[in-house]
Amino acid sequence: MPATNEFQLPESLTIVQAQSLHDQFEQLVEQESCEQIVLRADTVERTDTAGLQLLLALVLAAKDRQINLVWDRPSAGLLAGASTLGLRQALGLH
């Protein structure tokens, strides 16, 4: 069974949270035993460009390290923000 880390995204995924989230995301992908990350995204209400860029960096870092990234119930707010910036496909949000 793969080692899975679950991470609950905050309600507000904006530049205000960017540094804290960056540090937490870095810890997730640096764990040697991590084979899968589940991002719980059902409570995300607000996003901005910085927050979405940070998510994209996480997606790319996970891919680079061959870590499977799974979205758990992405919220309408997250999907709308990703759509506005044309990032749904790059983020793996279908």
Secondary structure, 3 states (H helix, E strand, C coil): CCCEEEEECCCEECHHHHHHHHHHHHHHHHCCCCCEEEEECCCCCEECHHHHHHHHHHHHHHHHCCCEEEEECCCHHHHHHHHHCCCHHHHCCC
